[in-house]
Amino acid sequence: MAQTTPAADAASRRASCRVLADDGIIDPIAVEIAARGIRVVALTAPERQAAAARILARGGTLALISRRLRVSGSTAAKLAGRCLHAQAATS
């Protein structure tokens, strides 16, 4: 089995964290994999929002959103804010 260098591992993680182009389809399996932190999954913006909502619904924190979705703290806060705003709008 071939071993990779730390630099190659980091490049691979960065490549797999990119937001995919929105195709109008939300893949619930990809969302669940990302929300549970099973592995890194490339997501569209709506999928990433759905994953953040699932993390929050399960009692997760901004730090957990940041870690599982491979986003910055400020992006995690924006995703959480949108979830809370959407929840307030439906209540």
Secondary structure, DSSP 8 states (H G I E B T S, - for coil): -----HHHHHHHHHHHTSEE---S---HHHHHHHHHTSS---EEHHHHHHHHHHHHHTT--HHHHHHHHT--HHHHHHHHHHHHHHHHHH-
